[in-house]
């Protein structure tokens, strides 16, 4: 709970982009488990994950109706 921030990143060297492959949106959440339950109740399947590349972060991906990846990230304290 707080302000929503959207970070827009692009690859200046890319000649072409493919929506769904090269574009994603990410949101920081309090709990990956909680957001996973909400998605499950709404019949929104996980695209991939959960991933935990190190002890301080977890994330999952879903796809929006247009195929754009949406990432949910939990920063573990």
PyMOL Python script that loads the backbone (N, CA, C, O; Angstrom):
from pymol import cmd

cmd.read_pdbstr("""\
ATOM      1  N   UNK A   1       0.831  -1.175   0.000  1.00  0.00           N
ATOM      2  CA  UNK A   1       0.000   0.000   0.000  1.00  0.00           C
ATOM      3  C   UNK A   1       0.876   1.238   0.000  1.00  0.00           C
ATOM      4  O   UNK A   1       1.736   1.415   0.862  1.00  0.00           O
ATOM      5  N   UNK A   2       0.645   2.066  -0.956  1.00  0.00           N
ATOM      6  CA  UNK A   2       1.431   3.266  -1.152  1.00  0.00           C
ATOM      7  C   UNK A   2       1.262   3.710  -2.582  1.00  0.00           C
ATOM      8  O   UNK A   2       0.302   3.338  -3.257  1.00  0.00           O
ATOM      9  N   UNK A   3       2.183   4.492  -3.026  1.00  0.00           N
ATOM     10  CA  UNK A   3       2.121   4.967  -4.397  1.00  0.00           C
ATOM     11  C   UNK A   3       2.474   3.859  -5.370  1.00  0.00           C
ATOM     12  O   UNK A   3       3.347   3.033  -5.101  1.00  0.00           O
ATOM     13  N   UNK A   4       1.792   3.848  -6.497  1.00  0.00           N
ATOM     14  CA  UNK A   4       2.118   2.910  -7.563  1.00  0.00           C
ATOM     15  C   UNK A   4       3.150   3.567  -8.454  1.00  0.00           C
ATOM     16  O   UNK A   4       2.974   4.704  -8.890  1.00  0.00           O
ATOM     17  N   UNK A   5       4.231   2.846  -8.723  1.00  0.00           N
ATOM     18  CA  UNK A   5       5.262   3.342  -9.621  1.00  0.00           C
ATOM     19  C   UNK A   5       5.371   2.390 -10.795  1.00  0.00           C
ATOM     20  O   UNK A   5       5.377   1.173 -10.610  1.00  0.00           O
ATOM     21  N   UNK A   6       5.458   2.928 -11.989  1.00  0.00           N
ATOM     22  CA  UNK A   6       5.655   2.119 -13.184  1.00  0.00           C
ATOM     23  C   UNK A   6       7.006   2.492 -13.764  1.00  0.00           C
ATOM     24  O   UNK A   6       7.286   3.663 -14.021  1.00  0.00           O
ATOM     25  N   UNK A   7       7.835   1.485 -13.966  1.00  0.00           N
ATOM     26  CA  UNK A   7       9.157   1.692 -14.543  1.00  0.00           C
ATOM     27  C   UNK A   7       9.116   1.233 -15.997  1.00  0.00           C
ATOM     28  O   UNK A   7       8.850   0.064 -16.274  1.00  0.00           O
ATOM     29  N   UNK A   8       9.377   2.147 -16.920  1.00  0.00           N
ATOM     30  CA  UNK A   8       9.395   1.823 -18.340  1.00  0.00           C
ATOM     31  C   UNK A   8      10.842   1.698 -18.797  1.00  0.00           C
ATOM     32  O   UNK A   8      11.631   2.634 -18.667  1.00  0.00           O
ATOM     33  N   UNK A   9      11.178   0.537 -19.331  1.00  0.00           N
ATOM     34  CA  UNK A   9      12.547   0.250 -19.762  1.00  0.00           C
ATOM     35  C   UNK A   9      12.491  -0.195 -21.217  1.00  0.00           C
ATOM     36  O   UNK A   9      11.576  -0.915 -21.615  1.00  0.00           O
ATOM     37  N   UNK A  10      13.457   0.225 -21.999  1.00  0.00           N
ATOM     38  CA  UNK A  10      13.522  -0.256 -23.372  1.00  0.00           C
ATOM     39  C   UNK A  10      14.968  -0.509 -23.752  1.00  0.00           C
ATOM     40  O   UNK A  10      15.897   0.012 -23.135  1.00  0.00           O
ATOM     41  N   UNK A  11      15.133  -1.320 -24.779  1.00  0.00           N
ATOM     42  CA  UNK A  11      16.452  -1.630 -25.309  1.00  0.00           C
ATOM     43  C   UNK A  11      16.672  -0.748 -26.533  1.00  0.00           C
ATOM     44  O   UNK A  11      16.088  -0.997 -27.588  1.00  0.00           O
ATOM     45  N   UNK A  12      17.496   0.267 -26.404  1.00  0.00           N
ATOM     46  CA  UNK A  12      17.732   1.213 -27.493  1.00  0.00           C
ATOM     47  C   UNK A  12      18.384   0.556 -28.703  1.00  0.00           C
ATOM     48  O   UNK A  12      18.316   1.091 -29.810  1.00  0.00           O
ATOM     49  N   UNK A  13      19.011  -0.594 -28.503  1.00  0.00           N
ATOM     50  CA  UNK A  13      19.684  -1.289 -29.606  1.00  0.00           C
ATOM     51  C   UNK A  13      18.750  -2.228 -30.370  1.00  0.00           C
ATOM     52  O   UNK A  13      19.134  -2.763 -31.410  1.00  0.00           O
ATOM     53  N   UNK A  14      17.540  -2.432 -29.875  1.00  0.00           N
ATOM     54  CA  UNK A  14      16.609  -3.358 -30.523  1.00  0.00           C
ATOM     55  C   UNK A  14      16.077  -2.759 -31.817  1.00  0.00           C
ATOM     56  O   UNK A  14      15.608  -1.621 -31.837  1.00  0.00           O
ATOM     57  N   UNK A  15      16.152  -3.528 -32.889  1.00  0.00           N
ATOM     58  CA  UNK A  15      15.606  -3.090 -34.173  1.00  0.00           C
ATOM     59  C   UNK A  15      14.087  -3.202 -34.193  1.00  0.00           C
ATOM     60  O   UNK A  15      13.395  -2.397 -34.817  1.00  0.00           O
ATOM     61  N   UNK A  16      13.589  -4.206 -33.505  1.00  0.00           N
ATOM     62  CA  UNK A  16      12.181  -4.526 -33.525  1.00  0.00           C
ATOM     63  C   UNK A  16      11.778  -5.072 -32.169  1.00  0.00           C
ATOM     64  O   UNK A  16      12.611  -5.652 -31.473  1.00  0.00           O
ATOM     65  N   UNK A  17      10.554  -4.907 -31.785  1.00  0.00           N
ATOM     66  CA  UNK A  17      10.082  -5.532 -30.546  1.00  0.00           C
ATOM     67  C   UNK A  17       8.832  -6.343 -30.846  1.00  0.00           C
ATOM     68  O   UNK A  17       8.102  -6.064 -31.797  1.00  0.00           O
ATOM     69  N   UNK A  18       8.602  -7.343 -30.024  1.00  0.00           N
ATOM     70  CA  UNK A  18       7.406  -8.158 -30.127  1.00  0.00           C
ATOM     71  C   UNK A  18       6.644  -8.028 -28.819  1.00  0.00           C
ATOM     72  O   UNK A  18       7.143  -8.411 -27.761  1.00  0.00           O
ATOM     73  N   UNK A  19       5.435  -7.488 -28.894  1.00  0.00           N
ATOM     74  CA  UNK A  19       4.637  -7.347 -27.679  1.00  0.00           C
ATOM     75  C   UNK A  19       4.373  -8.731 -27.120  1.00  0.00           C
ATOM     76  O   UNK A  19       3.993  -9.647 -27.850  1.00  0.00           O
ATOM     77  N   UNK A  20       4.576  -8.874 -25.828  1.00  0.00           N
ATOM     78  CA  UNK A  20       4.418 -10.160 -25.177  1.00  0.00           C
ATOM     79  C   UNK A  20       5.745 -10.853 -24.981  1.00  0.00           C
ATOM     80  O   UNK A  20       5.923 -11.593 -24.014  1.00  0.00           O
ATOM     81  N   UNK A  21       6.672 -10.625 -25.881  1.00  0.00           N
ATOM     82  CA  UNK A  21       7.995 -11.223 -25.745  1.00  0.00           C
ATOM     83  C   UNK A  21       8.975 -10.211 -25.168  1.00  0.00           C
ATOM     84  O   UNK A  21       9.766 -10.548 -24.287  1.00  0.00           O
ATOM     85  N   UNK A  22       8.931  -8.994 -25.648  1.00  0.00           N
ATOM     86  CA  UNK A  22       9.920  -7.986 -25.289  1.00  0.00           C
ATOM     87  C   UNK A  22       9.409  -6.932 -24.314  1.00  0.00           C
ATOM     88  O   UNK A  22      10.180  -6.079 -23.874  1.00  0.00           O
ATOM     89  N   UNK A  23       8.137  -6.974 -23.970  1.00  0.00           N
ATOM     90  CA  UNK A  23       7.567  -5.969 -23.077  1.00  0.00           C
ATOM     91  C   UNK A  23       6.935  -6.674 -21.878  1.00  0.00           C
ATOM     92  O   UNK A  23       6.251  -7.686 -22.034  1.00  0.00           O
ATOM     93  N   UNK A  24       7.168  -6.134 -20.681  1.00  0.00           N
ATOM     94  CA  UNK A  24       6.495  -6.645 -19.488  1.00  0.00           C
ATOM     95  C   UNK A  24       6.285  -5.498 -18.509  1.00  0.00           C
ATOM     96  O   UNK A  24       6.972  -4.479 -18.566  1.00  0.00           O
ATOM     97  N   UNK A  25       5.332  -5.682 -17.619  1.00  0.00           N
ATOM     98  CA  UNK A  25       5.075  -4.734 -16.539  1.00  0.00           C
ATOM     99  C   UNK A  25       5.341  -5.455 -15.231  1.00  0.00           C
ATOM    100  O   UNK A  25       5.061  -6.648 -15.113  1.00  0.00           O
ATOM    101  N   UNK A  26       5.873  -4.752 -14.255  1.00  0.00           N
ATOM    102  CA  UNK A  26       6.160  -5.373 -12.967  1.00  0.00           C
ATOM    103  C   UNK A  26       5.555  -4.588 -11.817  1.00  0.00           C
ATOM    104  O   UNK A  26       5.531  -3.358 -11.831  1.00  0.00           O
ATOM    105  N   UNK A  27       5.066  -5.319 -10.818  1.00  0.00           N
ATOM    106  CA  UNK A  27       4.474  -4.709  -9.637  1.00  0.00           C
ATOM    107  C   UNK A  27       5.054  -5.358  -8.392  1.00  0.00           C
ATOM    108  O   UNK A  27       5.162  -6.582  -8.322  1.00  0.00           O
ATOM    109  N   UNK A  28       5.427  -4.551  -7.415  1.00  0.00           N
ATOM    110  CA  UNK A  28       5.899  -5.060  -6.129  1.00  0.00           C
ATOM    111  C   UNK A  28       4.665  -5.353  -5.276  1.00  0.00           C
ATOM    112  O   UNK A  28       3.763  -4.524  -5.160  1.00  0.00           O
ATOM    113  N   UNK A  29       4.644  -6.549  -4.681  1.00  0.00           N
ATOM    114  CA  UNK A  29       3.528  -6.964  -3.828  1.00  0.00           C
ATOM    115  C   UNK A  29       4.062  -7.361  -2.457  1.00  0.00           C
ATOM    116  O   UNK A  29       5.253  -7.629  -2.299  1.00  0.00           O
ATOM    117  N   UNK A  30       3.179  -7.396  -1.475  1.00  0.00           N
ATOM    118  CA  UNK A  30       3.587  -7.787  -0.126  1.00  0.00           C
ATOM    119  C   UNK A  30       3.846  -9.283  -0.013  1.00  0.00           C
ATOM    120  O   UNK A  30       4.707  -9.707   0.757  1.00  0.00           O
ATOM    121  N   UNK A  31       3.098 -10.094  -0.785  1.00  0.00           N
ATOM    122  CA  UNK A  31       3.200 -11.542  -0.649  1.00  0.00           C
ATOM    123  C   UNK A  31       2.892 -12.236  -1.972  1.00  0.00           C
ATOM    124  O   UNK A  31       1.805 -12.068  -2.524  1.00  0.00           O
ATOM    125  N   UNK A  32       3.838 -13.009  -2.477  1.00  0.00           N
ATOM    126  CA  UNK A  32       3.611 -13.802  -3.689  1.00  0.00           C
ATOM    127  C   UNK A  32       2.524 -14.845  -3.425  1.00  0.00           C
ATOM    128  O   UNK A  32       1.690 -15.103  -4.294  1.00  0.00           O
ATOM    129  N   UNK A  33       2.526 -15.444  -2.234  1.00  0.00           N
ATOM    130  CA  UNK A  33       1.516 -16.450  -1.910  1.00  0.00           C
ATOM    131  C   UNK A  33       0.114 -15.839  -1.948  1.00  0.00           C
ATOM    132  O   UNK A  33      -0.820 -16.441  -2.477  1.00  0.00           O
ATOM    133  N   UNK A  34      -0.018 -14.648  -1.387  1.00  0.00           N
ATOM    134  CA  UNK A  34      -1.321 -13.981  -1.360  1.00  0.00           C
ATOM    135  C   UNK A  34      -1.783 -13.623  -2.772  1.00  0.00           C
ATOM    136  O   UNK A  34      -2.943 -13.854  -3.115  1.00  0.00           O
ATOM    137  N   UNK A  35      -0.907 -13.071  -3.585  1.00  0.00           N
ATOM    138  CA  UNK A  35      -1.295 -12.698  -4.951  1.00  0.00           C
ATOM    139  C   UNK A  35      -1.582 -13.945  -5.777  1.00  0.00           C
ATOM    140  O   UNK A  35      -2.457 -13.921  -6.644  1.00  0.00           O
ATOM    141  N   UNK A  36      -0.856 -15.041  -5.523  1.00  0.00           N
ATOM    142  CA  UNK A  36      -1.110 -16.300  -6.235  1.00  0.00           C
ATOM    143  C   UNK A  36      -2.506 -16.826  -5.925  1.00  0.00           C
ATOM    144  O   UNK A  36      -3.191 -17.329  -6.815  1.00  0.00           O
ATOM    145  N   UNK A  37      -2.931 -16.714  -4.674  1.00  0.00           N
ATOM    146  CA  UNK A  37      -4.281 -17.145  -4.283  1.00  0.00           C
ATOM    147  C   UNK A  37      -5.349 -16.283  -4.957  1.00  0.00           C
ATOM    148  O   UNK A  37      -6.365 -16.800  -5.423  1.00  0.00           O
ATOM    149  N   UNK A  38      -5.121 -14.980  -5.008  1.00  0.00           N
ATOM    150  CA  UNK A  38      -6.073 -14.075  -5.671  1.00  0.00           C
ATOM    151  C   UNK A  38      -6.193 -14.434  -7.145  1.00  0.00           C
ATOM    152  O   UNK A  38      -7.299 -14.506  -7.681  1.00  0.00           O
ATOM    153  N   UNK A  39      -5.061 -14.659  -7.800  1.00  0.00           N
ATOM    154  CA  UNK A  39      -5.069 -15.022  -9.219  1.00  0.00           C
ATOM    155  C   UNK A  39      -5.799 -16.343  -9.433  1.00  0.00           C
ATOM    156  O   UNK A  39      -6.589 -16.481 -10.368  1.00  0.00           O
ATOM    157  N   UNK A  40      -5.531 -17.314  -8.560  1.00  0.00           N
ATOM    158  CA  UNK A  40      -6.177 -18.627  -8.664  1.00  0.00           C
ATOM    159  C   UNK A  40      -7.696 -18.498  -8.536  1.00  0.00           C
ATOM    160  O   UNK A  40      -8.436 -19.115  -9.302  1.00  0.00           O
ATOM    161  N   UNK A  41      -8.165 -17.699  -7.572  1.00  0.00           N
ATOM    162  CA  UNK A  41      -9.606 -17.500  -7.374  1.00  0.00           C
ATOM    163  C   UNK A  41     -10.254 -16.838  -8.583  1.00  0.00           C
ATOM    164  O   UNK A  41     -11.436 -17.048  -8.853  1.00  0.00           O
ATOM    165  N   UNK A  42      -9.478 -16.038  -9.307  1.00  0.00           N
ATOM    166  CA  UNK A  42      -9.998 -15.351 -10.490  1.00  0.00           C
ATOM    167  C   UNK A  42      -9.736 -16.141 -11.776  1.00  0.00           C
ATOM    168  O   UNK A  42      -9.959 -15.643 -12.879  1.00  0.00           O
ATOM    169  N   UNK A  43      -9.255 -17.395 -11.614  1.00  0.00           N
ATOM    170  CA  UNK A  43      -8.952 -18.270 -12.756  1.00  0.00           C
ATOM    171  C   UNK A  43      -7.943 -17.659 -13.720  1.00  0.00           C
ATOM    172  O   UNK A  43      -8.053 -17.825 -14.934  1.00  0.00           O
ATOM    173  N   UNK A  44      -6.962 -16.952 -13.171  1.00  0.00           N
ATOM    174  CA  UNK A  44      -5.875 -16.384 -13.975  1.00  0.00           C
ATOM    175  C   UNK A  44      -4.657 -17.285 -13.776  1.00  0.00           C
ATOM    176  O   UNK A  44      -4.086 -17.321 -12.686  1.00  0.00           O
ATOM    177  N   UNK A  45      -4.259 -18.011 -14.817  1.00  0.00           N
ATOM    178  CA  UNK A  45      -3.146 -18.956 -14.652  1.00  0.00           C
ATOM    179  C   UNK A  45      -1.790 -18.258 -14.583  1.00  0.00           C
ATOM    180  O   UNK A  45      -1.588 -17.193 -15.166  1.00  0.00           O
ATOM    181  N   UNK A  46      -0.871 -18.884 -13.856  1.00  0.00           N
ATOM    182  CA  UNK A  46       0.513 -18.406 -13.859  1.00  0.00           C
ATOM    183  C   UNK A  46       1.128 -18.710 -15.213  1.00  0.00           C
ATOM    184  O   UNK A  46       0.906 -19.783 -15.775  1.00  0.00           O
ATOM    185  N   UNK A  47       1.891 -17.782 -15.731  1.00  0.00           N
ATOM    186  CA  UNK A  47       2.662 -18.023 -16.952  1.00  0.00           C
ATOM    187  C   UNK A  47       3.944 -18.762 -16.591  1.00  0.00           C
ATOM    188  O   UNK A  47       4.333 -19.718 -17.260  1.00  0.00           O
ATOM    189  N   UNK A  48       4.599 -18.301 -15.515  1.00  0.00           N
ATOM    190  CA  UNK A  48       5.810 -18.972 -15.035  1.00  0.00           C
ATOM    191  C   UNK A  48       6.091 -18.554 -13.599  1.00  0.00           C
ATOM    192  O   UNK A  48       5.625 -17.520 -13.121  1.00  0.00           O
ATOM    193  N   UNK A  49       6.869 -19.397 -12.932  1.00  0.00           N
ATOM    194  CA  UNK A  49       7.231 -19.137 -11.550  1.00  0.00           C
ATOM    195  C   UNK A  49       6.418 -20.008 -10.616  1.00  0.00           C
ATOM    196  O   UNK A  49       5.635 -20.840 -11.073  1.00  0.00           O
ATOM    197  N   UNK A  50       6.584 -19.837  -9.349  1.00  0.00           N
ATOM    198  CA  UNK A  50       7.387 -18.795  -8.706  1.00  0.00           C
ATOM    199  C   UNK A  50       8.885 -19.064  -8.817  1.00  0.00           C
ATOM    200  O   UNK A  50       9.329 -20.211  -8.850  1.00  0.00           O
ATOM    201  N   UNK A  51       9.645 -17.984  -8.872  1.00  0.00           N
ATOM    202  CA  UNK A  51      11.101 -18.027  -8.905  1.00  0.00           C
ATOM    203  C   UNK A  51      11.631 -17.357  -7.644  1.00  0.00           C
ATOM    204  O   UNK A  51      11.051 -16.388  -7.155  1.00  0.00           O
ATOM    205  N   UNK A  52      12.719 -17.874  -7.131  1.00  0.00           N
ATOM    206  CA  UNK A  52      13.408 -17.239  -6.005  1.00  0.00           C
ATOM    207  C   UNK A  52      14.908 -17.360  -6.276  1.00  0.00           C
ATOM    208  O   UNK A  52      15.568 -18.261  -5.758  1.00  0.00           O
ATOM    209  N   UNK A  53      15.448 -16.434  -7.100  1.00  0.00           N
ATOM    210  CA  UNK A  53      16.855 -16.526  -7.481  1.00  0.00           C
ATOM    211  C   UNK A  53      17.829 -16.268  -6.337  1.00  0.00           C
ATOM    212  O   UNK A  53      18.998 -16.645  -6.410  1.00  0.00           O
ATOM    213  N   UNK A  54      17.340 -15.621  -5.279  1.00  0.00           N
ATOM    214  CA  UNK A  54      18.156 -15.422  -4.079  1.00  0.00           C
ATOM    215  C   UNK A  54      17.209 -15.266  -2.893  1.00  0.00           C
ATOM    216  O   UNK A  54      16.003 -15.114  -3.091  1.00  0.00           O
ATOM    217  N   UNK A  55      17.728 -15.300  -1.664  1.00  0.00           N
ATOM    218  CA  UNK A  55      16.845 -15.270  -0.488  1.00  0.00           C
ATOM    219  C   UNK A  55      16.023 -13.993  -0.310  1.00  0.00           C
ATOM    220  O   UNK A  55      15.100 -13.975   0.504  1.00  0.00           O
ATOM    221  N   UNK A  56      16.331 -12.930  -1.046  1.00  0.00           N
ATOM    222  CA  UNK A  56      15.650 -11.658  -0.794  1.00  0.00           C
ATOM    223  C   UNK A  56      14.580 -11.288  -1.822  1.00  0.00           C
ATOM    224  O   UNK A  56      14.027 -10.190  -1.759  1.00  0.00           O
ATOM    225  N   UNK A  57      14.277 -12.185  -2.770  1.00  0.00           N
ATOM    226  CA  UNK A  57      13.280 -11.841  -3.788  1.00  0.00           C
ATOM    227  C   UNK A  57      12.561 -13.092  -4.288  1.00  0.00           C
ATOM    228  O   UNK A  57      13.158 -14.160  -4.421  1.00  0.00           O
ATOM    229  N   UNK A  58      11.260 -12.933  -4.562  1.00  0.00           N
ATOM    230  CA  UNK A  58      10.443 -13.975  -5.200  1.00  0.00           C
ATOM    231  C   UNK A  58       9.613 -13.287  -6.263  1.00  0.00           C
ATOM    232  O   UNK A  58       9.215 -12.135  -6.089  1.00  0.00           O
ATOM    233  N   UNK A  59       9.340 -13.984  -7.376  1.00  0.00           N
ATOM    234  CA  UNK A  59       8.473 -13.389  -8.381  1.00  0.00           C
ATOM    235  C   UNK A  59       7.770 -14.439  -9.222  1.00  0.00           C
ATOM    236  O   UNK A  59       8.207 -15.586  -9.324  1.00  0.00           O
ATOM    237  N   UNK A  60       6.654 -14.005  -9.827  1.00  0.00           N
ATOM    238  CA  UNK A  60       5.862 -14.823 -10.735  1.00  0.00           C
ATOM    239  C   UNK A  60       5.495 -13.967 -11.939  1.00  0.00           C
ATOM    240  O   UNK A  60       5.590 -12.741 -11.899  1.00  0.00           O
ATOM    241  N   UNK A  61       5.070 -14.637 -13.015  1.00  0.00           N
ATOM    242  CA  UNK A  61       4.579 -13.947 -14.203  1.00  0.00           C
ATOM    243  C   UNK A  61       3.199 -14.476 -14.571  1.00  0.00           C
ATOM    244  O   UNK A  61       2.920 -15.668 -14.439  1.00  0.00           O
ATOM    245  N   UNK A  62       2.342 -13.571 -15.034  1.00  0.00           N
ATOM    246  CA  UNK A  62       1.091 -13.932 -15.691  1.00  0.00           C
ATOM    247  C   UNK A  62       1.107 -13.239 -17.049  1.00  0.00           C
ATOM    248  O   UNK A  62       1.980 -12.414 -17.321  1.00  0.00           O
ATOM    249  N   UNK A  63       0.143 -13.575 -17.899  1.00  0.00           N
ATOM    250  CA  UNK A  63      -0.012 -12.891 -19.180  1.00  0.00           C
ATOM    251  C   UNK A  63      -1.327 -12.134 -19.177  1.00  0.00           C
ATOM    252  O   UNK A  63      -2.347 -12.649 -18.719  1.00  0.00           O
ATOM    253  N   UNK A  64      -1.302 -10.899 -19.694  1.00  0.00           N
ATOM    254  CA  UNK A  64      -2.563 -10.175 -19.827  1.00  0.00           C
ATOM    255  C   UNK A  64      -3.273 -10.682 -21.083  1.00  0.00           C
ATOM    256  O   UNK A  64      -2.699 -11.483 -21.820  1.00  0.00           O
ATOM    257  N   UNK A  65      -4.501 -10.242 -21.347  1.00  0.00           N
ATOM    258  CA  UNK A  65      -5.231 -10.755 -22.520  1.00  0.00           C
ATOM    259  C   UNK A  65      -4.529 -10.527 -23.858  1.00  0.00           C
ATOM    260  O   UNK A  65      -4.809 -11.233 -24.827  1.00  0.00           O
ATOM    261  N   UNK A  66      -3.620  -9.550 -23.925  1.00  0.00           N
ATOM    262  CA  UNK A  66      -2.878  -9.289 -25.162  1.00  0.00           C
ATOM    263  C   UNK A  66      -1.548 -10.020 -25.217  1.00  0.00           C
ATOM    264  O   UNK A  66      -0.798  -9.863 -26.180  1.00  0.00           O
ATOM    265  N   UNK A  67      -1.242 -10.821 -24.197  1.00  0.00           N
ATOM    266  CA  UNK A  67       0.012 -11.569 -24.181  1.00  0.00           C
ATOM    267  C   UNK A  67       1.180 -10.830 -23.562  1.00  0.00           C
ATOM    268  O   UNK A  67       2.314 -11.304 -23.629  1.00  0.00           O
ATOM    269  N   UNK A  68       0.922  -9.670 -22.957  1.00  0.00           N
ATOM    270  CA  UNK A  68       1.987  -8.922 -22.288  1.00  0.00           C
ATOM    271  C   UNK A  68       2.255  -9.576 -20.932  1.00  0.00           C
ATOM    272  O   UNK A  68       1.326  -9.866 -20.179  1.00  0.00           O
ATOM    273  N   UNK A  69       3.543  -9.806 -20.627  1.00  0.00           N
ATOM    274  CA  UNK A  69       3.909 -10.401 -19.346  1.00  0.00           C
ATOM    275  C   UNK A  69       3.740  -9.384 -18.228  1.00  0.00           C
ATOM    276  O   UNK A  69       4.131  -8.224 -18.357  1.00  0.00           O
ATOM    277  N   UNK A  70       3.150  -9.839 -17.128  1.00  0.00           N
ATOM    278  CA  UNK A  70       3.022  -9.029 -15.922  1.00  0.00           C
ATOM    279  C   UNK A  70       3.740  -9.782 -14.812  1.00  0.00           C
ATOM    280  O   UNK A  70       3.450 -10.946 -14.537  1.00  0.00           O
ATOM    281  N   UNK A  71       4.678  -9.093 -14.182  1.00  0.00           N
ATOM    282  CA  UNK A  71       5.482  -9.692 -13.118  1.00  0.00           C
ATOM    283  C   UNK A  71       5.019  -9.144 -11.773  1.00  0.00           C
ATOM    284  O   UNK A  71       4.796  -7.943 -11.622  1.00  0.00           O
ATOM    285  N   UNK A  72       4.879 -10.038 -10.804  1.00  0.00           N
ATOM    286  CA  UNK A  72       4.623  -9.654  -9.423  1.00  0.00           C
ATOM    287  C   UNK A  72       5.850 -10.045  -8.619  1.00  0.00           C
ATOM    288  O   UNK A  72       6.293 -11.193  -8.667  1.00  0.00           O
ATOM    289  N   UNK A  73       6.403  -9.080  -7.873  1.00  0.00           N
ATOM    290  CA  UNK A  73       7.664  -9.267  -7.156  1.00  0.00           C
ATOM    291  C   UNK A  73       7.449  -9.040  -5.667  1.00  0.00           C
ATOM    292  O   UNK A  73       6.822  -8.062  -5.259  1.00  0.00           O
ATOM    293  N   UNK A  74       7.974  -9.954  -4.864  1.00  0.00           N
ATOM    294  CA  UNK A  74       7.980  -9.792  -3.410  1.00  0.00           C
ATOM    295  C   UNK A  74       9.421  -9.612  -2.963  1.00  0.00           C
ATOM    296  O   UNK A  74      10.262 -10.481  -3.196  1.00  0.00           O
ATOM    297  N   UNK A  75       9.704  -8.492  -2.326  1.00  0.00           N
ATOM    298  CA  UNK A  75      11.023  -8.262  -1.732  1.00  0.00           C
ATOM    299  C   UNK A  75      10.983  -8.801  -0.312  1.00  0.00           C
ATOM    300  O   UNK A  75      10.207  -8.323   0.515  1.00  0.00           O
ATOM    301  N   UNK A  76      11.809  -9.788  -0.030  1.00  0.00           N
ATOM    302  CA  UNK A  76      11.798 -10.460   1.265  1.00  0.00           C
ATOM    303  C   UNK A  76      12.793  -9.783   2.183  1.00  0.00           C
ATOM    304  O   UNK A  76      13.957  -9.590   1.833  1.00  0.00           O
ATOM    305  N   UNK A  77      12.312  -9.425   3.370  1.00  0.00           N
ATOM    306  CA  UNK A  77      13.173  -8.716   4.319  1.00  0.00           C
ATOM    307  C   UNK A  77      13.769  -9.662   5.310  1.00  0.00           C
ATOM    308  O   UNK A  77      14.523  -9.243   6.188  1.00  0.00           O
TER     309      UNK A  77
END
""", "prot")
cmd.dss("prot")
cmd.show_as("cartoon", "prot")
cmd.util.cbc("prot")
cmd.orient("prot")
